Amino acid sequence: MRITIFGSGYVGLVTGACLADVGHDVMCVDVDEDKVARLNKGEVPIYEPGLESLIRQNRSAGRLHFTTDAEQAVSFGLLQFIAVGTPSDEDGSADLRHVLKVAETIAHHMDGYRIIVDKSTVPVGTASRVERTIAAELDRRGVSLDFDVCSNPEFLKEGAAIEDFSKGARIVVGTDSERVVSAMRECYAPYSRQKDKLMFMGVRSAELTKYAANAMLATKISFINEIANLSERLGADIEEVRHGIGSDPRIGYNFIYPGCGYGGSCFPKDVKALAHTAEQIGHPAELISAVEKVNARQKSRLFEMLCQAFDGQLAGKTIALWGLAFKPNTDDMREAPSRALMEALWEAGARVQAYDPEAADECRRIYGERDDLVLAGQRDAAVEGADALVICTEWKAFRTVDFAELHESLASPVLVDGRNLFQPEAVKAAGLAYYAIGRGDSVRPVLA
Ligand code: UDX
């Protein structure tokens, strides 16, 4: 099957590479000439495990093409995926400029029936707007052509996107057209052999499904963080509570890990956008807004703990930070808790010595060269001469620590663990004060 994908960002590249890999002919189109030139040389502009080799193999097999030529791309595929960015506007709503521009471009070059597939995460009602945009451009051209618009949201996790695309729990398609049903069945048949994963539903239901899924997951995280904050004050241990509630299959263990707040390109943006939509239609979504508020507060917990450990005297201190990315196995720092912490530390006059296995370049790109930031090449180098160590991301490489050695390296024996990686007893046995989320010394510090 011939498939066109507009947008060679994260979602577009993963979708294109995976669909080519199961035998489809895929053309990816992007307005960024430099990016397309790099992709045509085999350079992949984002870090995602397995993506580079998948792109390389399928380009060599002649099933995956990159171009800036929209006309060629529109004439190429029956399916025209829209996978361009939908950044947040200042008020939290999704900015649809790029999506609607692509719709117009498709209509501008269309010469026969096409199915336009909304892959980008877009507010409920966007498919209707895409439809109206296409109809208006066809009208302007004075041509009458058949087309359908459907919604096919993605549920990809960074770091596991290829696996999620190929082995995801479901493939949601919102449409009321039989032609779309049969084309999407053909497109996704290779992923539905063992079990029919395709779920057809109304267009608006599909659009809302994406937001509801992300809001539900974000709610679980904010909920456990709220309980963790209560644990600290009530003298309970959130890790015991987590086990206690997760064992109930109605609750389950997934997405109830307490931490220093969720980040990334999806949860923060989608929760804000859903809250904004609710506001717009005159039905403020109290719970969704609270999820966002709790998360914003959670991101400041690490700084608060440092203030507690140092009696608010952070000026002139050097804080070691392990983990800059918003989660392990990515270099993405969008909305990462590490950023809230670093910015608060700089504001307070402290210096940061940070280490991340993948995100150092991204950190440099965001903050540039500054006197109060050192990016270390190794985790132990980040700790040398620091007053305290803070863990922001649960990279595997941070899970094993010789606490006695750490005590030696730190000027003050303070370990702030934003991901609850250790047993409080083991840390404290080495004479370190252990501040963690919902456990440890966070409330009544016992400084050695
Ligand atoms: C998420 C969704 O999982 C995915 O389905 C959707 O398509 C895009 O958004 P992603 O942002 O890549 O994917 O990361 P995810 O692994 O879901 O983690 C999101 C954030 O939540 C991270 O900051 C992570 O640290 C945090 N998190 C996750 C927790 O704090 N606790 C948990 O129990 C799980």
Boltz pocket constraint, residues with backbone or C-beta under 6 A from the ligand:
constraints:
  - pocket:
      binder: B
      contacts: [[A, 154], [A, 155], [A, 156], [A, 157], [A, 158], [A, 159], [A, 214], [A, 217], [A, 221], [A, 253], [A, 254], [A, 255], [A, 256], [A, 257], [A, 258], [A, 259], [A, 260], [A, 261], [A, 262], [A, 263], [A, 264], [A, 265], [A, 266], [A, 267], [A, 326], [A, 327]]
      max_distance: 6.0
